[in-house]
Amino acid sequence: MASSLASQNRRSRIHRGNEKDAYYEIHFNCISLFSIMQQQYDYIITGAGCAGLSLLQRMMQHSFFSNKKILLIDKDEKISNDKTWCFWEQQPGLFEDIVYHRWQQIDFYSTDFSARFDLQPYQYKMIRGIDLYSTVLNEAKQHSNIDIIYEDILSIENSSNTAIVRTKTNEFYADYVFNSIFFDDWKQQALQQKDIYVLLQHFKGWIIEISENKFDERIATFMDFRVDQNKGTSFVYVLPVAKNKALIEHTLFSENILQQHEYDAALENYIRHYLNVKNYTVTHSESGVIPMTNFKFSKGENRVVNIGTAGGITKGSSGYTFQFIQKHSENIIHALVNNEDPLHIKINANRFYLYDSILLNVLYHKKMNGDKLFAQLFQRNSVQHILKFLDNETSLKEELNIMNSVSLKTFLPAAIKEIYSIFKAKINT
Ligand SMILES: Cc1cc2nc3c(=O)[nH]c(=O)nc-3n(C[C@H](O)[C@H](O)[C@H](O)COP(=O)(O)OP(=O)(O)OC[C@H]3O[C@@H](n4cnc5c(N)ncnc54)[C@H](O)[C@@H]3O)c2cc1C
């Protein structure tokens, strides 16, 4: 559709990244003198992060969208390298060209069990946020049907068969809004609900460079649990991207985040005592908090489809999100092209929600330490099965084998409790 309210002005309001086009600038300023402008699109993507840009990239690749009017809005220009995504996959993915580093082997360490694993046919891959942002945004600038603006979004609403996105000075209308922004405090909501576990996966990572060639850039440390476990399930990733350069990330699963100096102390300690590195330069630092919960995030309503972490796409028991975003965006494209409702997409079988809840129950109530739990998993299963399980792609038979590998005494009562909670919730709705 894209009938254009103020369509003459639409082009003039586009602010394309750092492009300093005098024509756009003059018109942008003129239009901002008017009161709220209204503009119509086929699709609006709110948030130019991993989910928003993954969806936009797929739209740009499909001819169905070449005559659709698309708007991307973010409050930030996405010019900083604020995140590093790691994930595993067997085939080349959507962002294969910008994979920064990849590993075919991983190490696992804990006090009870340590081993090196060959990942084949999987590869563990790393993509830098800045590469994903610049690749997608630069390509979007070549598409005349795509507008990009940088404004703080105040609200998104449904109105009959249209969704409305409001910023301070504008209203944008669309057939569908794909939203990756949190407007409510999910944690507050989740804490008020019964049988919902709220943990946070929080971390700080440093890229360090050293003068010697000490790292093996072919092997990633997937999890090193030998560190202090007193503040929650804690482990370290070591992701070498060169012989003298690695991303070291201290990660915890717990209810509360730490003070910055506590992450710093843990990183310093790990680098000194486990990597045996005394002199290093920190060339990059990043930190983050990812929900680990069985809280059911809203999928959206009517013409607003939530995507990314805000849409509950993050795996509740692991925090991994990148590949689930890829699956979800692929499914959204399929739905739109086939005139199906993108709100009805289901990317995981229901039983994976149960498994996440059981694992969260065990971790939340500290029925078993995370290091012991992951040690059992890695000692008694093939790494390929574990990765497949974490991707929610295993068969029931494979899942039974995995369940058989962990302590029945710990997991059976948790499983009964979670089955009962799900059953109870179903009856009450
Ligand atoms: C530091 C970090 C590292 C991570 N590493 C991994 C990893 O290795 N593997 C993995 O699977 N997952 C990882 N995750 C989890 C997950 O993949 C990321 O959080 C991912 O970025 C989620 O994508 P998203 O689009 O939902 O959110 P985001 O990428 O955060 O995008 C949301 C966008 O919305 C914009 N926005 C917010 N509010 C407004 C507003 N009011 N108006 C306009 N724009 C707004 C933001 O500027 C942002 O660009 C990581 C998370 C973090 C924080």
The ligand as a Gaussian input file, in Angstrom:
#p B3LYP/6-31G(d) Opt

LIG

0 1
 C       27.205000      -7.006000      24.746000
 C       26.301000      -8.130000      24.271000
 C       26.850000      -9.251000      23.680000
 C       26.024000     -10.296000      23.236000
 N       26.595000     -11.402000      22.686000
 C       25.805000     -12.393000      22.227000
 C       26.373000     -13.527000      21.600000
 O       27.596000     -13.662000      21.554000
 N       25.543000     -14.477000      21.081000
 C       24.176000     -14.353000      21.157000
 O       23.475000     -15.242000      20.645000
 N       23.623000     -13.312000      21.802000
 C       24.387000     -12.325000      22.324000
 N       23.816000     -11.246000      22.930000
 C       22.353000     -11.239000      23.091000
 C       21.642000     -10.698000      21.837000
 O       22.088000     -11.375000      20.674000
 C       21.857000      -9.224000      21.637000
 O       21.402000      -8.509000      22.749000
 C       21.183000      -8.687000      20.381000
 O       21.732000      -7.445000      20.114000
 C       19.670000      -8.590000      20.539000
 O       19.151000      -7.968000      19.395000
 P       17.929000      -6.974000      19.460000
 O       17.746000      -6.421000      18.101000
 O       16.826000      -7.619000      20.163000
 O       18.411000      -5.773000      20.428000
 P       19.483000      -4.673000      20.117000
 O       20.549000      -5.205000      19.245000
 O       19.882000      -4.109000      21.438000
 O       18.683000      -3.569000      19.272000
 C       17.710000      -2.732000      19.841000
 C       17.839000      -1.359000      19.166000
 O       16.786000      -0.514000      19.620000
 C       17.281000       0.799000      19.761000
 N       16.412000       1.515000      20.699000
 C       16.190000       1.238000      22.012000
 N       15.289000       2.095000      22.538000
 C       14.931000       2.943000      21.530000
 C       14.031000       4.046000      21.437000
 N       13.284000       4.454000      22.473000
 N       13.914000       4.684000      20.254000
 C       14.639000       4.292000      19.179000
 N       15.507000       3.239000      19.195000
 C       15.647000       2.582000      20.365000
 C       18.698000       0.599000      20.289000
 O       19.496000       1.742000      20.009000
 C       19.134000      -0.650000      19.503000
 O       19.810000      -0.303000      18.311000
 C       24.607000     -10.214000      23.395000
 C       24.089000      -9.087000      24.049000
 C       24.912000      -8.069000      24.480000
 C       24.284000      -6.891000      25.199000

